[in-house]
Amino acid sequence: MIDVRPTIRRMQQFLVQKQEADGSWRFCLESGTLTDTHMIILLRTLGIHDEELVDGLARRIASRQLPDGSWKLYADEPIGNLTATVDSYYALLFSGRYAKNNPRMAEARAFIRAHGGLTRAGLLTKITASVTGQYQWPRHFLVPVELALLPPAFPLSFYDFVGYARVHLAPMMILADRKYVHPTSAVPDLSDLFATPPISPGVYPHRLVERFFQDAQGFLGSIHDYVKRLPFLPRQLREVALRRLENYMLKRIEADGTLYTYSTSTYLMIFALLAQGYPPQHPRIVRAIQGLKAAVYQTPEGAHLQLATSAVWDTALLAGSLQASGMAPSHPAIQRANRYLLGKQQTTRGDWTVRNPGGAPGGWGFSDQNTMNPDTDDTTAALRAIQLQALTDPLAAEARKRGIAWLLSMQNVDGGWPAFEKNTDSPIIRQLPIEGADTISTDPSSADLTGRALEFLGKYAGLRQSAPPIRKATRWLLDNQRPDGSWYGRWGIAFLYGTWAALTGLMATGFPADSPSVQKAVNWLLRMQNADGGWGESCLSDERQKYVALGASTPSQTAWAVDALVSVFPEPPPAVERGIAYLLSSAFTEDWTTAYPTGGGRPGGVYFAYHSYRWIWPLLALAHYQEKYVNSPL
């Protein structure tokens, strides 16, 4: 057996030193350059002169440009990402730190034109360009504002989109319907980003103006046409619909001023409020900008606007991993963390109640300021963290009881678990010709969330395969296993993540380890192991929905694979020993593999490098190895 205790102790010491005074851990949730570009464009458009922030954001953006002039979402993306390159190019020009004749900007411009130009960029990019007068709004937005007037019980309604999609869609609908353009003299001219033919500034020939979405042939022409055919939605209700969308946003603003705590939705909301007649100095807009600034994290490359802050998620996972590694619940660091977590349990009846009206509040959310948007993954993470304290502390015991009840109430009718909203998987929405409709507009059951729920309910709540919720979830997992034995994980990268979650969940609830499904999954994991003993999967897997090897190993993905195998084997096979050796050798290294994004956001659009993951998951895997095979005090 390998002695993992020295590394565990060293990791514990490091993490205790990183804890904040309020008991939380606040590691960076790092993504690409999208949010940084948004912040520069917002500040410049509104005439807000925060030059220190603009400098930091521009420095990080510029540091990520590649020799061919492009930007990528992740290191092994086959070619530069057109949308990320347009966003970065625009923001750097807007910052005033780079001029068009700068060689780096010329290289970016050449890349953009060679790969289709602005008309082939993503939805958010086109909306930004339209708001700033550099792209023509379409005559009709595919999702008309009148959709907001349809009740949730209607065959098609605004609530068929999941909440994190709704809070982005609502401001988009307002902006597109108003065809809002914010006047500013500082805006860079993007007319030379159209591939062919070149056009004059401010002129947008019809043939160059692509719709934001592809044609909706095969689906009632478009939702717009569908809604227009409804006899009880006359045209005069358009303003009522716009006001309802506005109110929808206002009711979901958190205390820090952000919309649902996402920087991308907050960015869109600010422009939507301007489109609704709010002055730039309105308190809601001022507070929203302050909320965005509070989410800026200083990285070695420069300032980074996090898409969301991950304090609750990081704190719950780290407190749970530290206790799994032998740290007592009475340790001051665990006591501080649990006080923080208990204060973040949600008591409001948010949008999740639309399809779960019988559920009582009791979940946890992702971000520090999140009070109305709990999710099942954060909830099980928090429940693991407070588990031992709940044995002796009545307040923690009551919180645990409410949390488990909420989690069970969120199980989908198909047996799996969603992230945010129960039974929100409309086939109509998934088939819409909207960018990302098939991946981010709904909230279906997923293997990672279902597996993690099973792992908690089996290991920490004592439920076994005989319990109806466990039987249903197990059946869903078995039905959704890939032919090669793997499972796809929605919120991590990707098949390693899903297979780890599914296997650990099945094992925790007493599913037989010698079953064909488990053995197929184990054999798949063994085949994916790298020569160095680790595992590594590319973000391309998420885009292609097929496993793509990274060609290198990462700490978090190796830990997932090792932990999955540990959960199955009564004695450590050579693959586990080699995986443990890799985790020990890489425990404190810093290179591109430790910063590679292994968190899922929007397939093909947003990926996350959780700075906490290289500590959380290796620590947990080492702890489980020690507990199961060495069985000596940590």
Order of alpha helices (4+ residues) and beta strands (2+ residues): alpha-beta-alpha-alpha-alpha-alpha-alpha-alpha-alpha-alpha-alpha-alpha-beta-beta-alpha-alpha-alpha-alpha-alpha-alpha-alpha-alpha-alpha-alpha-alpha-alpha-alpha-beta-beta-alpha
